[in-house]
Amino acid sequence: LIYTVSYQFVNRSIESWFDQQLAGALTAGLSLGTDTLDALKNDLGLKTRGAAERLSELGGLPQTLALERVRDQLAARSVALLGSNGQVLFAVGDSGSSLMPDRAEASLLRLARGPKGWTSRIEELDAEAPASVSRARIRALALLPNSGFSLGDSDRYLMVVQGLPSTLAA
């Protein structure tokens, strides 16, 4: 009798923890987090597009200096100028990032050639591994309008990699 009463008490107590209000709060928190990440992703994409337009207007400025200036302005881990097939032509980064950024995937290049002229995505954010949040980053890619950095008729891209803010990692 004591076992049955205890078992019922524990069962009903646990069920009450997961009531409708708690489920609603968890859903709202998840929605807020998703909206925040989407806003950060879109913001970096738009800023990358603006930086690509400014870089195409400069023309005479050395590439590494111009890329370093963009990296400082966007508070990015790394900034790279990519060729038409995604190979890295010039790159700058902070001391914590690798010397050569990852090559952009063909799918990202296709999206950047789309009507918006840019694309962005969140990478290395694994919900199952909390330690991966420090490696999480936003990668934005924008098509450079043909002018100053054009070495022929092929497309050039500006790629910006930015870490997620530390407030999201906590």
DSSP file with accessible surface (Angstrom, degrees, kcal/mol):
  #  RESIDUE AA STRUCTURE BP1 BP2  ACC     N-H-->O    O-->H-N    N-H-->O    O-->H-N    TCO  KAPPA ALPHA  PHI   PSI    X-CA   Y-CA   Z-CA
    1    1 A L     >        0   0  170      0, 0.0     4,-2.4     0, 0.0     5,-0.2   0.000 360.0 360.0 360.0 -44.5    0.0    0.0    0.0
    2    2 A I  H  >  +     0   0  139      1,-0.2     4,-2.7     2,-0.2     5,-0.2   0.913 360.0  51.3 -63.6 -41.6    2.8    2.4    0.9
    3    3 A Y  H  > S+     0   0  174      2,-0.2     4,-2.8     1,-0.2    -1,-0.2   0.933 110.9  47.8 -60.9 -45.0    4.7    1.5   -2.3
    4    4 A T  H  > S+     0   0   78      2,-0.2     4,-2.4     1,-0.2    -2,-0.2   0.930 113.3  46.9 -65.0 -43.9    1.5    2.2   -4.4
    5    5 A V  H  X S+     0   0   91     -4,-2.4     4,-2.4     2,-0.2    -1,-0.2   0.932 114.5  47.4 -64.9 -43.6    0.8    5.5   -2.8
    6    6 A S  H  X S+     0   0   60     -4,-2.7     4,-2.6    -5,-0.2     5,-0.2   0.921 111.6  50.9 -62.8 -43.5    4.5    6.6   -3.1
    7    7 A Y  H  X S+     0   0  116     -4,-2.8     4,-2.5    -5,-0.2    -2,-0.2   0.927 111.5  46.9 -62.1 -44.9    4.6    5.5   -6.7
    8    8 A Q  H  X S+     0   0   78     -4,-2.4     4,-2.5    -5,-0.2     5,-0.2   0.904 111.6  51.9 -63.3 -41.0    1.4    7.5   -7.5
    9    9 A F  H  X S+     0   0  143     -4,-2.4     4,-2.2    -5,-0.2    -2,-0.2   0.937 112.1  44.8 -61.9 -47.8    2.8   10.5   -5.7
   10   10 A V  H  X S+     0   0   76     -4,-2.6     4,-2.5     2,-0.2     5,-0.2   0.930 113.4  51.0 -64.0 -44.7    6.1   10.5   -7.6
   11   11 A N  H  X S+     0   0   53     -4,-2.5     4,-2.2    -5,-0.2    -2,-0.2   0.935 113.4  43.6 -58.7 -47.9    4.3    9.9  -11.0
   12   12 A R  H  X S+     0   0  166     -4,-2.5     4,-1.7     2,-0.2    -1,-0.2   0.849 112.3  53.6 -70.1 -33.0    1.9   12.8  -10.5
   13   13 A S  H  X S+     0   0   33     -4,-2.2     4,-1.1    -5,-0.2    -2,-0.2   0.933 110.7  46.0 -65.8 -45.3    4.7   15.1   -9.2
   14   14 A I  H >X S+     0   0   70     -4,-2.5     4,-0.9     1,-0.2     3,-0.6   0.920 111.2  52.7 -64.9 -41.1    6.8   14.5  -12.2
   15   15 A E  H >< S+     0   0  130     -4,-2.2     3,-0.7    -5,-0.2    -1,-0.2   0.880 105.0  55.8 -61.8 -35.0    3.9   15.0  -14.6
   16   16 A S  H >< S+     0   0   68     -4,-1.7     3,-0.9     1,-0.2    -1,-0.2   0.781  97.6  63.4 -71.2 -24.0    3.1   18.3  -12.9
   17   17 A W  H << S+     0   0  157     -4,-1.1    -1,-0.2    -3,-0.6    -2,-0.2   0.827 105.2  47.0 -64.9 -32.5    6.6   19.5  -13.7
   18   18 A F  T << S+     0   0  139     -4,-0.9    -1,-0.3    -3,-0.7    -2,-0.1  -0.270  85.0 142.3-106.3  48.3    5.9   19.3  -17.4
   19   19 A D    <>  -     0   0   70     -3,-0.9     4,-2.2    -2,-0.1     5,-0.2  -0.104  68.8 -85.8 -80.1-175.5    2.5   21.0  -17.4
   20   20 A Q  H  > S+     0   0  166      1,-0.2     4,-2.4     2,-0.2     5,-0.2   0.866 124.3  53.6 -64.0 -38.6    1.2   23.3  -20.1
   21   21 A Q  H  > S+     0   0  161      2,-0.2     4,-2.3     1,-0.2    -1,-0.2   0.913 110.3  47.1 -65.6 -42.6    2.8   26.5  -18.7
   22   22 A L  H  > S+     0   0   65      2,-0.2     4,-2.6     1,-0.2     5,-0.2   0.920 111.7  50.6 -65.9 -41.8    6.2   24.9  -18.6
   23   23 A A  H  X S+     0   0   43     -4,-2.2     4,-2.3     1,-0.2    -2,-0.2   0.913 110.9  49.7 -62.3 -40.4    5.9   23.5  -22.1
   24   24 A G  H  X S+     0   0   41     -4,-2.4     4,-2.4    -5,-0.2    -1,-0.2   0.905 110.5  49.6 -64.2 -41.1    4.8   27.0  -23.3
   25   25 A A  H  X S+     0   0   61     -4,-2.3     4,-2.5     2,-0.2    -2,-0.2   0.908 111.2  49.0 -65.8 -41.2    7.8   28.6  -21.7
   26   26 A L  H  X S+     0   0  111     -4,-2.6     4,-2.4     2,-0.2    -2,-0.2   0.915 111.9  48.8 -64.3 -41.2   10.2   26.2  -23.2
   27   27 A T  H  X S+     0   0   95     -4,-2.3     4,-2.5    -5,-0.2    -2,-0.2   0.915 111.5  49.6 -64.4 -42.0    8.7   26.7  -26.6
   28   28 A A  H  X S+     0   0   62     -4,-2.4     4,-2.5     2,-0.2    -2,-0.2   0.909 111.0  49.8 -64.6 -40.3    8.9   30.5  -26.2
   29   29 A G  H  X S+     0   0   43     -4,-2.5     4,-2.4     2,-0.2    -2,-0.2   0.915 111.6  48.0 -64.6 -42.1   12.5   30.2  -25.2
   30   30 A L  H  X S+     0   0  122     -4,-2.4     4,-2.5     2,-0.2    -2,-0.2   0.920 112.1  49.8 -64.1 -42.1   13.4   28.0  -28.1
   31   31 A S  H  X S+     0   0   57     -4,-2.5     4,-2.7     2,-0.2    -2,-0.2   0.912 110.6  50.0 -63.1 -42.1   11.6   30.4  -30.5
   32   32 A L  H  X S+     0   0  116     -4,-2.5     4,-2.4     2,-0.2    -2,-0.2   0.926 111.6  48.5 -62.8 -43.9   13.4   33.4  -29.0
   33   33 A G  H  X S+     0   0   33     -4,-2.4     4,-2.4     2,-0.2    -2,-0.2   0.923 112.8  47.7 -63.2 -42.9   16.8   31.7  -29.4
   34   34 A T  H  X S+     0   0   62     -4,-2.5     4,-2.5     1,-0.2    -2,-0.2   0.923 112.2  49.4 -64.2 -43.9   16.0   30.7  -33.0
   35   35 A D  H  X S+     0   0   92     -4,-2.7     4,-2.3     2,-0.2    -1,-0.2   0.895 110.6  50.9 -63.1 -39.5   14.9   34.2  -33.9
   36   36 A T  H  X S+     0   0   52     -4,-2.4     4,-2.4     2,-0.2    -2,-0.2   0.934 111.3  47.1 -64.1 -45.2   18.0   35.7  -32.3
   37   37 A L  H  X S+     0   0   34     -4,-2.4     4,-2.5     1,-0.2    -2,-0.2   0.909 112.2  50.5 -63.9 -40.6   20.3   33.4  -34.3
   38   38 A D  H  X S+     0   0   65     -4,-2.5     4,-2.7     2,-0.2     5,-0.2   0.904 110.2  50.1 -63.1 -40.9   18.4   34.1  -37.5
   39   39 A A  H  X S+     0   0   61     -4,-2.3     4,-2.5     2,-0.2    -2,-0.2   0.919 111.8  47.6 -64.4 -42.5   18.7   37.9  -36.9
   40   40 A L  H  X S+     0   0   44     -4,-2.4     4,-2.4     2,-0.2     5,-0.2   0.915 112.9  49.3 -63.1 -42.1   22.5   37.6  -36.3
   41   41 A K  H  X S+     0   0   53     -4,-2.5     4,-2.0     2,-0.2    -2,-0.2   0.937 114.3  43.7 -63.7 -47.4   22.8   35.5  -39.4
   42   42 A N  H  X S+     0   0   69     -4,-2.7     4,-2.5     2,-0.2     5,-0.2   0.883 111.7  54.5 -67.4 -37.2   20.9   37.9  -41.6
   43   43 A D  H  X S+     0   0   71     -4,-2.5     4,-2.5    -5,-0.2     5,-0.2   0.934 109.7  46.3 -62.5 -45.5   22.6   40.9  -40.1
   44   44 A L  H  X S+     0   0    1     -4,-2.4     4,-2.5     1,-0.2    -1,-0.2   0.901 111.1  53.5 -65.6 -37.1   26.1   39.5  -40.9
   45   45 A G  H  X S+     0   0    0     -4,-2.0     4,-2.2    -5,-0.2    -2,-0.2   0.936 111.2  45.0 -61.6 -45.0   24.9   38.6  -44.4
   46   46 A L  H  X S+     0   0  102     -4,-2.5     4,-2.3     2,-0.2    -2,-0.2   0.902 113.7  49.4 -66.3 -40.4   23.7   42.2  -45.1
   47   47 A K  H  X S+     0   0   97     -4,-2.5     4,-2.4     2,-0.2    -1,-0.2   0.882 110.2  51.7 -65.9 -37.0   26.9   43.7  -43.6
   48   48 A T  H  X S+     0   0    0     -4,-2.5     4,-2.5     2,-0.2    -2,-0.2   0.910 108.6  51.1 -64.8 -41.6   29.0   41.3  -45.8
   49   49 A R  H  X S+     0   0   57     -4,-2.2     4,-2.0     2,-0.2    -2,-0.2   0.926 111.2  48.0 -61.1 -44.3   27.1   42.4  -48.8
   50   50 A G  H  X S+     0   0   18     -4,-2.3     4,-2.3     1,-0.2    -2,-0.2   0.913 111.4  50.0 -62.3 -41.4   27.7   46.1  -48.0
   51   51 A A  H  X S+     0   0    1     -4,-2.4     4,-2.7     1,-0.2    -2,-0.2   0.892 108.0  54.0 -65.6 -36.9   31.4   45.4  -47.4
   52   52 A A  H  X S+     0   0    0     -4,-2.5     4,-1.9     2,-0.2    -1,-0.2   0.912 108.8  48.9 -63.8 -40.0   31.6   43.6  -50.7
   53   53 A E  H  X S+     0   0   82     -4,-2.0     4,-1.1     2,-0.2    -2,-0.2   0.916 112.1  48.2 -66.1 -41.2   30.1   46.7  -52.5
   54   54 A R  H  X S+     0   0  113     -4,-2.3     4,-1.1     1,-0.2     3,-0.4   0.904 110.4  52.2 -65.5 -40.6   32.6   49.0  -50.7
   55   55 A L  H  X S+     0   0    3     -4,-2.7     4,-1.1     1,-0.2     3,-0.4   0.881 105.5  54.3 -63.6 -36.7   35.5   46.7  -51.6
   56   56 A S  H  < S+     0   0   10     -4,-1.9    92,-1.6     1,-0.2    -1,-0.2   0.800 107.8  51.4 -68.8 -25.1   34.6   46.7  -55.3
   57   57 A E  H  < S+     0   0  153     -4,-1.1    -1,-0.2    -3,-0.4     3,-0.2   0.740  99.7  64.4 -80.6 -24.4   34.6   50.6  -55.2
   58   58 A L  H  <  +     0   0   84     -4,-1.1     2,-3.1    -3,-0.4    -2,-0.2   0.902  62.6 160.1 -69.9 -44.8   38.1   50.8  -53.7
   59   59 A G     <  +     0   0   36     -4,-1.1    -1,-0.2     1,-0.2     4,-0.1  -0.207  65.2  51.8  61.6 -67.2   40.0   49.2  -56.5
   60   60 A G  S    S+     0   0   79     -2,-3.1    -1,-0.2    -3,-0.2    -2,-0.1   0.606  82.6 101.6 -83.2 -11.0   43.5   50.6  -55.7
   61   61 A L  S    S-     0   0   44     -6,-0.1    -2,-0.0    -3,-0.1    -3,-0.0  -0.535  84.8-102.8 -74.7 135.3   43.8   49.5  -52.0
   62   62 A P     >  -     0   0   71      0, 0.0     4,-2.4     0, 0.0     5,-0.2  -0.316  29.1-124.3 -57.8 142.7   45.9   46.4  -51.4
   63   63 A Q  H  > S+     0   0   58      1,-0.2     4,-2.8     2,-0.2     5,-0.2   0.887 106.0  50.3 -59.7 -45.5   43.7   43.4  -50.8
   64   64 A T  H  > S+     0   0   79      1,-0.2     4,-2.3     2,-0.2    -1,-0.2   0.910 112.2  47.6 -65.2 -38.1   45.1   42.4  -47.4
   65   65 A L  H  > S+     0   0   84      2,-0.2     4,-2.1     1,-0.2    -1,-0.2   0.926 113.8  47.3 -66.9 -43.0   44.7   45.9  -46.0
   66   66 A A  H  X S+     0   0    2     -4,-2.4     4,-2.1     1,-0.2    -2,-0.2   0.914 113.3  48.2 -64.4 -42.0   41.2   46.2  -47.3
   67   67 A L  H  X S+     0   0    0     -4,-2.8     4,-2.5    -5,-0.2    -1,-0.2   0.886 109.7  52.8 -66.7 -37.4   40.3   42.8  -45.9
   68   68 A E  H  X S+     0   0   59     -4,-2.3     4,-2.3    -5,-0.2    -1,-0.2   0.905 108.5  50.7 -64.1 -39.0   41.8   43.6  -42.5
   69   69 A R  H  X S+     0   0  115     -4,-2.1     4,-2.5     2,-0.2    -2,-0.2   0.924 110.6  48.4 -64.8 -43.0   39.8   46.8  -42.4
   70   70 A V  H  X S+     0   0    5     -4,-2.1     4,-2.4     2,-0.2    -2,-0.2   0.921 109.8  53.0 -62.3 -43.2   36.6   44.8  -43.1
   71   71 A R  H  X>S+     0   0   40     -4,-2.5     5,-2.0     1,-0.2     4,-0.7   0.921 111.3  46.2 -59.3 -43.3   37.5   42.2  -40.5
   72   72 A D  H ><5S+     0   0  101     -4,-2.3     3,-0.6     1,-0.2    -1,-0.2   0.920 112.6  49.8 -64.7 -43.9   37.9   45.0  -37.9
   73   73 A Q  H 3<5S+     0   0  112     -4,-2.5    -2,-0.2     1,-0.2    -1,-0.2   0.871 118.5  38.0 -64.7 -36.6   34.7   46.7  -38.9
   74   74 A L  H 3<5S-     0   0   14     -4,-2.4    -1,-0.2    -5,-0.2    -2,-0.2   0.432 102.7-128.2 -95.7   1.0   32.6   43.5  -38.7
   75   75 A A  T <<5 +     0   0   78     -4,-0.7    88,-0.3    -3,-0.6     2,-0.2   0.924  53.0 165.6  51.0  49.5   34.4   42.1  -35.6
   76   76 A A      < -     0   0    4     -5,-2.0    86,-0.3    -6,-0.2    -1,-0.2  -0.559  49.7-134.5 -97.7 156.4   35.0   38.9  -37.6
   77   77 A R  S    S-     0   0   65     84,-2.3    17,-2.4     1,-0.3     2,-0.3   0.894  89.4  -5.1 -69.7 -45.0   37.3   36.0  -36.9
   78   78 A S  E     -AB  93 161A  11     83,-1.8    83,-2.7    15,-0.2     2,-0.4  -0.994  55.9-161.0-151.2 154.0   38.4   35.9  -40.5
   79   79 A V  E     -AB  92 160A   0     13,-2.5    13,-2.6    -2,-0.3     2,-0.3  -0.995  18.3-179.4-134.4 137.1   37.7   37.6  -43.9
   80   80 A A  E     -AB  91 159A   0     79,-2.6    79,-3.0    -2,-0.4     2,-0.5  -0.987  27.1-136.6-140.6 149.4   38.6   36.1  -47.2
   81   81 A L  E     -AB  90 158A   3      9,-2.9     8,-3.1    -2,-0.3     9,-1.4  -0.927  32.6-160.4-101.4 124.5   38.4   36.9  -50.9
   82   82 A L  E     -AB  88 157A   0     75,-3.1    75,-2.1    -2,-0.5     6,-0.2  -0.821  10.7-128.5-111.4 149.7   37.4   33.8  -52.8
   83   83 A G    >   -     0   0    0      4,-2.8     3,-1.8    -2,-0.3    73,-0.1  -0.181  45.1 -83.9 -81.0-177.7   37.7   32.9  -56.5
   84   84 A S  T 3  S+     0   0   48      1,-0.3    72,-0.1     2,-0.1    -1,-0.1   0.770 129.4  44.1 -64.9 -26.1   34.8   31.7  -58.7
   85   85 A N  T 3  S-     0   0   85     70,-0.1    -1,-0.3     2,-0.1    21,-0.1   0.271 124.4 -96.7-103.1  12.3   35.1   28.1  -57.5
   86   86 A G  S <  S+     0   0    0     -3,-1.8    18,-1.1     1,-0.3    -2,-0.1   0.413  73.8 145.1  95.3  -2.4   35.5   28.9  -53.8
   87   87 A Q        -     0   0   61     16,-0.2    -4,-2.8     1,-0.1     2,-0.5  -0.420  55.7-110.1 -70.7 146.8   39.3   28.8  -53.6
   88   88 A V  E     +A   82   0A  27     -6,-0.2    -6,-0.2     1,-0.2     3,-0.1  -0.656  37.9 172.5 -81.3 122.1   40.8   31.3  -51.1
   89   89 A L  E    S+     0   0A  58     -8,-3.1     2,-0.3    -2,-0.5    -7,-0.2   0.863  72.1   1.8 -93.2 -48.0   42.7   34.1  -52.9
   90   90 A F  E    S+A   81   0A  69     -9,-1.4    -9,-2.9   -27,-0.1    -1,-0.4  -0.990  70.2 178.7-138.5 145.7   43.5   36.4  -49.9
   91   91 A A  E     -A   80   0A  29     -2,-0.3     2,-0.3   -11,-0.2   -11,-0.2  -0.998  10.9-174.9-149.9 145.6   42.6   35.9  -46.3
   92   92 A V  E     +A   79   0A  20    -13,-2.6   -13,-2.5    -2,-0.3     2,-0.3  -0.974  16.7 162.5-133.7 149.4   43.1   37.7  -43.0
   93   93 A G  E     -A   78   0A  33     -2,-0.3   -15,-0.2   -15,-0.2   -16,-0.1  -0.983  38.4 -90.2-158.4 167.2   42.2   36.4  -39.5
   94   94 A D    >   -     0   0   58    -17,-2.4     3,-1.1    -2,-0.3   -17,-0.0  -0.256  50.1 -98.1 -76.1 172.3   42.7   36.9  -35.8
   95   95 A S  T 3  S+     0   0  133      1,-0.3    -1,-0.1    -2,-0.0     4,-0.1   0.769 120.9  57.1 -66.4 -22.5   45.4   35.0  -34.0
   96   96 A G  T 3  S+     0   0   74    -19,-0.1    -1,-0.3     2,-0.1     2,-0.2   0.662  94.8  78.0 -83.4 -16.1   43.0   32.4  -32.8
   97   97 A S  S <  S-     0   0   29     -3,-1.1    -4,-0.1   -20,-0.2   -19,-0.0  -0.545  92.6 -92.8 -93.5 162.0   41.7   31.4  -36.2
   98   98 A S        -     0   0   77     -2,-0.2    -1,-0.1     1,-0.1    -2,-0.1  -0.289  33.3-117.4 -68.8 156.7   43.5   29.1  -38.6
   99   99 A L  S    S+     0   0  172      1,-0.2    -1,-0.1    -4,-0.1    -2,-0.1   0.892 103.4  39.4 -63.6 -40.6   45.8   30.8  -41.2
  100  100 A M  S    S-     0   0  118    -20,-0.0    -1,-0.2   -10,-0.0     3,-0.1  -0.942  85.2-138.9-114.3 116.5   43.7   29.5  -44.2
  101  101 A P        -     0   0   15      0, 0.0   -13,-0.1     0, 0.0     3,-0.1  -0.267  37.4 -82.3 -67.9 162.9   39.9   29.5  -43.8
  102  102 A D        -     0   0   88      1,-0.1     2,-0.1   -15,-0.1     3,-0.0  -0.325  49.2-103.8 -62.9 146.0   37.9   26.6  -45.1
  103  103 A R        -     0   0  144      1,-0.1     2,-0.2    -3,-0.1   -16,-0.2  -0.456  41.4-108.2 -68.3 141.0   37.0   26.6  -48.8
  104  104 A A        -     0   0    6    -18,-1.1    -1,-0.1    -2,-0.1     2,-0.1  -0.484  33.3-115.5 -74.2 141.0   33.4   27.7  -49.5
  105  105 A E     >  -     0   0   98     -2,-0.2     4,-1.8     1,-0.1     3,-0.4  -0.393  20.0-116.7 -73.2 154.7   31.1   24.9  -50.6
  106  106 A A  H  > S+     0   0   61      1,-0.2     4,-2.4     2,-0.2     5,-0.2   0.856 114.7  58.5 -61.2 -34.4   29.5   25.0  -54.1
  107  107 A S  H  > S+     0   0   44      1,-0.2     4,-2.1     2,-0.2    -1,-0.2   0.895 105.6  49.1 -65.1 -37.9   26.0   25.3  -52.6
  108  108 A L  H  > S+     0   0    4     -3,-0.4     4,-2.3     2,-0.2    -1,-0.2   0.900 109.8  51.7 -66.0 -40.7   27.0   28.5  -50.7
  109  109 A L  H  X S+     0   0    7     -4,-1.8     4,-1.5     1,-0.2    -2,-0.2   0.916 109.3  50.2 -63.0 -41.5   28.5   30.0  -53.9
  110  110 A R  H  < S+     0   0  150     -4,-2.4     4,-0.3     1,-0.2    -1,-0.2   0.918 111.1  48.7 -62.3 -43.7   25.3   29.3  -55.8
  111  111 A L  H >< S+     0   0  103     -4,-2.1     3,-1.1     1,-0.2     6,-0.4   0.884 108.8  53.3 -64.4 -37.7   23.2   30.9  -53.1
  112  112 A A  H 3< S+     0   0    0     -4,-2.3    31,-0.5     1,-0.3    -1,-0.2   0.791 105.3  54.8 -68.9 -26.8   25.5   34.0  -53.1
  113  113 A R  T 3< S+     0   0  108     -4,-1.5    -1,-0.3    -3,-0.2    -2,-0.2   0.523  93.4 103.3 -79.9  -5.2   25.0   34.3  -56.9
  114  114 A G  S X  S-     0   0   27     -3,-1.1     3,-0.6    -4,-0.3    -3,-0.1   0.130  97.5 -76.8 -67.8-172.2   21.2   34.4  -56.3
  115  115 A P  T 3  S+     0   0  146      0, 0.0    -1,-0.1     0, 0.0    -3,-0.1   0.811 129.5  52.0 -62.2 -31.7   18.9   37.4  -56.3
  116  116 A K  T 3  S-     0   0  122     -5,-0.2    -4,-0.1     2,-0.2     3,-0.1   0.801  98.3-136.5 -74.4 -29.8   20.0   38.7  -52.9
  117  117 A G  S <  S+     0   0    7     -3,-0.6    26,-2.3    -6,-0.4     2,-0.3   0.562  74.9  59.6  83.5   7.8   23.7   38.6  -53.8
  118  118 A W  E     -C  142   0A  22     -7,-0.3     2,-0.3    24,-0.2    24,-0.2  -0.986  55.3-170.5-157.0 164.0   24.6   37.0  -50.4
  119  119 A T  E     -C  141   0A  16     22,-2.4    22,-3.0    -2,-0.3     2,-0.3  -0.974   5.7-173.6-152.0 158.9   24.0   34.1  -48.2
  120  120 A S  E     +C  140   0A  11     -2,-0.3     2,-0.3    20,-0.3    20,-0.2  -0.988   3.0 178.1-152.5 156.8   24.8   33.2  -44.6
  121  121 A R  E     -C  139   0A  68     18,-2.1    18,-2.8    -2,-0.3     2,-0.4  -0.986  30.2-113.1-155.9 160.7   24.5   30.2  -42.3
  122  122 A I  E     -C  138   0A  44     -2,-0.3     2,-0.3    16,-0.2    16,-0.2  -0.839  37.1-168.1 -98.6 133.5   25.3   29.1  -38.7
  123  123 A E  E     +C  137   0A  21     14,-3.1    14,-2.1    -2,-0.4     3,-0.1  -0.882  55.9  15.9-124.4 153.8   27.9   26.3  -38.4
  124  124 A E  S    S+     0   0   91     -2,-0.3     2,-0.9    12,-0.2    11,-0.2   0.723  75.5 138.8  63.4  25.1   29.2   24.0  -35.7
  125  125 A L        +     0   0   75     -3,-0.2     2,-0.6    12,-0.1    -1,-0.2  -0.864  27.1 178.5-102.1 101.4   26.2   24.6  -33.4
  126  126 A D    >   -     0   0   82     -2,-0.9     3,-1.0     3,-0.4     6,-0.2  -0.914  22.8-157.9-108.8 118.2   25.4   21.2  -32.0
  127  127 A A  T 3  S+     0   0   97     -2,-0.6    -1,-0.1     1,-0.2     6,-0.0   0.767  93.0  55.9 -65.4 -23.9   22.6   21.0  -29.6
  128  128 A E  T 3  S+     0   0  167      1,-0.2    -1,-0.2    -3,-0.1    -3,-0.0   0.676 104.4  54.4 -82.9 -18.2   23.9   17.8  -28.1
  129  129 A A    X   -     0   0   35     -3,-1.0     3,-1.7     1,-0.1    -3,-0.4  -0.856  59.4-173.1-122.9  97.4   27.4   19.1  -27.3
  130  130 A P  G >  S+     0   0  111      0, 0.0     3,-1.3     0, 0.0     4,-0.3   0.812  85.0  63.9 -59.6 -28.3   27.4   22.3  -25.1
  131  131 A A  G >  S+     0   0   76      1,-0.3     3,-0.8     2,-0.1     4,-0.3   0.751  90.1  68.3 -68.7 -19.7   31.2   22.6  -25.5
  132  132 A S  G X> S+     0   0    2     -3,-1.7     3,-1.0    -6,-0.2     4,-0.8   0.638  76.1  83.6 -75.5 -12.1   30.7   23.2  -29.2
  133  133 A V  G X4 S+     0   0   32     -3,-1.3     3,-0.8    -4,-0.3    31,-0.3   0.885  85.4  57.0 -60.2 -34.8   29.1   26.5  -28.6
  134  134 A S  G <4 S+     0   0   89     -3,-0.8    -1,-0.3    -4,-0.3    -2,-0.2   0.790 109.5  45.9 -67.9 -23.9   32.5   28.2  -28.4
  135  135 A R  G <4 S+     0   0  130     -3,-1.0    -1,-0.3    -4,-0.3    -2,-0.2   0.538  88.0 115.0 -91.1  -9.5   33.3   26.8  -31.9
  136  136 A A    <<  +     0   0    0     -3,-0.8    28,-1.3    -4,-0.8     2,-0.3  -0.326  42.6 168.5 -63.8 143.5   29.9   27.9  -33.3
  137  137 A R  E     -CD 123 163A  38    -14,-2.1   -14,-3.1    26,-0.2     2,-0.5  -0.968  35.6-122.3-151.6 164.9   30.2   30.6  -36.0
  138  138 A I  E     -CD 122 162A   0     24,-3.4    24,-2.7    -2,-0.3     2,-0.5  -0.960  23.2-161.6-112.8 129.4   28.3   32.4  -38.6
  139  139 A R  E     -CD 121 161A  12    -18,-2.8   -18,-2.1    -2,-0.5     2,-0.4  -0.961   9.1-175.3-113.5 124.3   29.6   32.2  -42.2
  140  140 A A  E     -CD 120 160A   0     20,-2.9    20,-2.7    -2,-0.5     2,-0.4  -0.945   4.1-169.4-120.2 143.5   28.4   34.9  -44.7
  141  141 A L  E     -CD 119 159A   1    -22,-3.0   -22,-2.4    -2,-0.4     2,-0.4  -0.999   4.7-177.7-134.9 130.2   29.3   35.0  -48.4
  142  142 A A  E     -CD 118 158A   0     16,-2.3    16,-2.9    -2,-0.4     2,-0.4  -0.989  28.4-119.4-132.2 141.6   28.6   37.9  -50.8
  143  143 A L  E     - D   0 157A  36    -26,-2.3    14,-0.2   -31,-0.5   -91,-0.0  -0.618  29.4-132.3 -76.1 128.7   29.2   38.2  -54.5
  144  144 A L        -     0   0    5     12,-3.0    12,-0.5    -2,-0.4   -91,-0.1  -0.724  21.8-117.6 -81.9 129.5   31.5   41.1  -55.2
  145  145 A P        -     0   0   47      0, 0.0     4,-0.3     0, 0.0     2,-0.3  -0.408  43.6 -96.1 -61.0 139.1   30.3   43.4  -58.0
  146  146 A N  S    S+     0   0   97      1,-0.1     2,-0.2     2,-0.1     9,-0.1  -0.444  89.5  76.3 -64.6 119.9   32.8   43.2  -60.9
  147  147 A S  S >  S+     0   0   64     -2,-0.3     3,-1.6    -3,-0.1   -90,-0.1  -0.647  87.8  21.9-176.3-106.5   35.3   46.1  -60.7
  148  148 A G  T 3  S+     0   0   32    -92,-1.6   -92,-0.1     1,-0.3    -2,-0.1   0.806 128.3  36.0 -56.5 -42.6   38.3   46.6  -58.4
  149  149 A F  T 3  S+     0   0    9     -4,-0.3     2,-0.4     7,-0.0    -1,-0.3   0.370  87.9 119.4 -93.8   4.4   39.0   43.0  -57.4
  150  150 A S    <   -     0   0   35     -3,-1.6     2,-0.2   -94,-0.1     5,-0.1  -0.592  39.4-174.3 -77.8 126.1   38.1   41.4  -60.7
  151  151 A L  S    S-     0   0  121     -2,-0.4     2,-0.3     3,-0.2     3,-0.1  -0.435  72.1 -38.3-110.3  54.5   40.9   39.5  -62.4
  152  152 A G  S    S-     0   0   44     -2,-0.2     0, 0.0     1,-0.1     0, 0.0  -0.921 100.7 -44.5 122.8-154.2   39.0   38.8  -65.6
  153  153 A D  S    S+     0   0  159     -2,-0.3    -1,-0.1    -3,-0.1     2,-0.1   0.436  97.5 110.2 -96.5  -0.6   35.3   37.9  -66.0
  154  154 A S  S    S-     0   0   39     -3,-0.1    -3,-0.2     1,-0.1     2,-0.1  -0.420  73.0-103.1 -79.6 154.3   35.1   35.3  -63.2
  155  155 A D        -     0   0   48     -2,-0.1     2,-0.3    -5,-0.1    -1,-0.1  -0.388  30.0-158.2 -72.2 150.5   33.1   36.0  -60.0
  156  156 A R        -     0   0   19    -12,-0.5   -12,-3.0   -73,-0.1     2,-0.3  -0.952   6.7-157.6-126.4 149.7   34.7   36.9  -56.8
  157  157 A Y  E     -BD  82 143A   0    -75,-2.1   -75,-3.1    -2,-0.3     2,-0.5  -0.948  13.4-140.4-129.4 148.6   33.2   36.5  -53.3
  158  158 A L  E     -BD  81 142A   0    -16,-2.9   -16,-2.3    -2,-0.3     2,-0.5  -0.937  21.8-165.9-104.9 124.0   33.8   38.0  -49.9
  159  159 A M  E     -BD  80 141A   1    -79,-3.0   -79,-2.6    -2,-0.5     2,-0.4  -0.959   4.7-172.9-114.6 128.0   33.5   35.5  -47.1
  160  160 A V  E     -BD  79 140A   0    -20,-2.7   -20,-2.9    -2,-0.5     2,-0.5  -0.977   5.1-166.0-121.2 129.3   33.2   36.6  -43.5
  161  161 A V  E     +BD  78 139A   9    -83,-2.7   -84,-2.3    -2,-0.4   -83,-1.8  -0.977  12.6 178.3-117.0 123.4   33.4   34.2  -40.5
  162  162 A Q  E     - D   0 138A  38    -24,-2.7   -24,-3.4    -2,-0.5   -86,-0.1  -0.978  24.8-126.3-128.0 136.0   32.2   35.6  -37.2
  163  163 A G  E     - D   0 137A  19     -2,-0.4   -26,-0.2   -88,-0.3     3,-0.1  -0.417  36.5 -99.4 -73.9 154.7   32.0   33.8  -33.9
  164  164 A L        -     0   0   22    -28,-1.3    -1,-0.1   -31,-0.3     5,-0.1  -0.497  50.3 -91.6 -69.8 146.2   28.7   33.8  -32.0
  165  165 A P    >>  -     0   0   53      0, 0.0     3,-1.5     0, 0.0     4,-0.9  -0.250  31.2-120.0 -57.9 146.7   28.6   36.4  -29.2
  166  166 A S  H 3> S+     0   0  100      1,-0.3     4,-1.0     2,-0.2     3,-0.1   0.758 110.3  67.5 -62.8 -23.4   29.7   35.1  -25.8
  167  167 A T  H 34 S+     0   0  115      1,-0.2    -1,-0.3     2,-0.2     3,-0.1   0.828 101.0  48.4 -67.2 -28.1   26.3   35.9  -24.3
  168  168 A L  H <4 S+     0   0   61     -3,-1.5    -1,-0.2     1,-0.2    -2,-0.2   0.753 105.8  58.2 -80.1 -23.8   24.8   33.2  -26.5
  169  169 A A  H  <        0   0   48     -4,-0.9    -2,-0.2    -3,-0.1    -1,-0.2   0.721 360.0 360.0 -76.4 -20.6   27.4   30.7  -25.4
  170  170 A A     <        0   0  121     -4,-1.0    -3,-0.0    -3,-0.1     0, 0.0  -0.171 360.0 360.0 -78.5 360.0   26.5   31.1  -21.8
